[in-house]
Amino acid sequence: MEKNVGTHEGHVRTIAAAVLVLIAFFVITNPYIRITLALIAGVLAVTAFVHTCPINHMIGRNTCGPVKATSGSAASGDADAVHDAEGQDDSAKISEESRESTS
């Protein structure tokens, strides 16, 4: 399953899980409600940790943001490997622009 829980949502889920655990063990006295809150907190914590939520997947929600396509050489910082939408090297584009401006 692909990741569909972004960083911000993961932080919110982690904080919500911590709050639910604190409420379950320090505020609530009914053991059934304690167990229920602890289970919900566990699910929130796990989905935050693995960055995947089945409910987000079912409703088509993805908070990871746009996926950026990177090649191995582009990820290593090779500027010549980065292409624009037309598939042209950025360095070649810059060279063309500099030739046009000097003409």
C-alpha positions in Angstrom: 0.0 0.0 0.0 1.4 3.4 -0.9 2.0 6.2 1.6 -1.0 8.5 2.0 -0.3 10.2 5.4 1.8 13.3 5.2 4.2 14.6 7.8 1.8 17.2 9.2 -1.0 14.7 9.5 1.4 12.2 11.0 2.3 14.7 13.7 -1.3 15.4 14.4 -2.1 11.7 14.7 0.9 11.1 17.1 -0.3 14.0 19.3 -3.9 12.8 19.3 -2.7 9.3 20.2 -0.7 10.6 23.1 -3.7 12.7 24.4 -6.0 9.7 24.1 -3.7 7.5 26.1 -3.4 10.1 28.8 -7.2 10.5 28.9 -7.7 6.8 28.9 -5.4 6.1 31.8 -5.8 9.2 34.0 -9.3 10.5 33.4 -11.6 7.7 32.4 -12.5 5.1 35.1 -14.6 2.7 32.9 -12.3 -0.1 31.8 -14.2 -0.7 28.5 -13.8 3.0 27.5 -10.2 2.9 28.6 -9.5 -0.1 26.3 -11.4 1.5 23.4 -9.5 4.8 23.7 -6.2 2.9 24.0 -7.0 0.9 20.8 -7.9 4.0 18.9 -4.6 5.6 20.1 -2.7 2.6 19.0 -4.2 2.7 15.5 -3.5 6.4 15.2 0.1 5.9 16.3 0.7 3.0 13.9 -0.8 4.8 10.9 1.3 7.9 11.8 4.5 5.7 12.0 4.0 3.8 8.7 2.5 6.8 6.9 -0.4 4.7 5.5 -4.0 4.8 6.5 -6.5 2.3 5.0 -9.4 4.7 5.5 -7.5 7.5 3.6 -7.0 4.9 0.9 -10.7 4.0 0.7 -11.8 7.6 0.4 -9.0 8.6 -2.0 -7.3 11.0 0.4 -3.6 11.6 0.2 -1.9 14.2 2.4 1.7 13.4 1.3 1.7 16.1 -1.3 2.7 15.9 -5.0 5.1 13.1 -5.9 8.3 14.4 -7.3 9.9 12.3 -10.0 13.7 12.0 -9.4 16.2 9.9 -11.1 19.2 8.4 -9.3 21.6 11.0 -10.7 19.2 13.9 -10.0 18.9 12.8 -6.4 22.6 12.9 -6.0 22.7 16.6 -7.1 23.7 16.2 -10.8 22.2 19.4 -12.3 22.5 18.1 -15.9 20.2 15.2 -15.1 17.3 17.4 -14.3 14.9 17.8 -17.2 12.0 20.1 -17.7 8.5 19.0 -19.0 9.8 18.9 -22.6 12.6 16.6 -21.7 15.3 19.2 -22.4 18.3 19.6 -20.0 18.2 22.8 -17.9 21.8 23.4 -18.8 21.1 23.3 -22.5 18.2 25.7 -22.0 20.4 28.1 -20.2 23.0 27.9 -22.9 20.3 28.7 -25.6 19.1 31.6 -23.6 22.6 33.1 -23.2 23.3 32.7 -26.9 20.0 34.5 -27.8 20.8 37.4 -25.4 24.3 37.9 -26.9 23.0 37.9 -30.5 
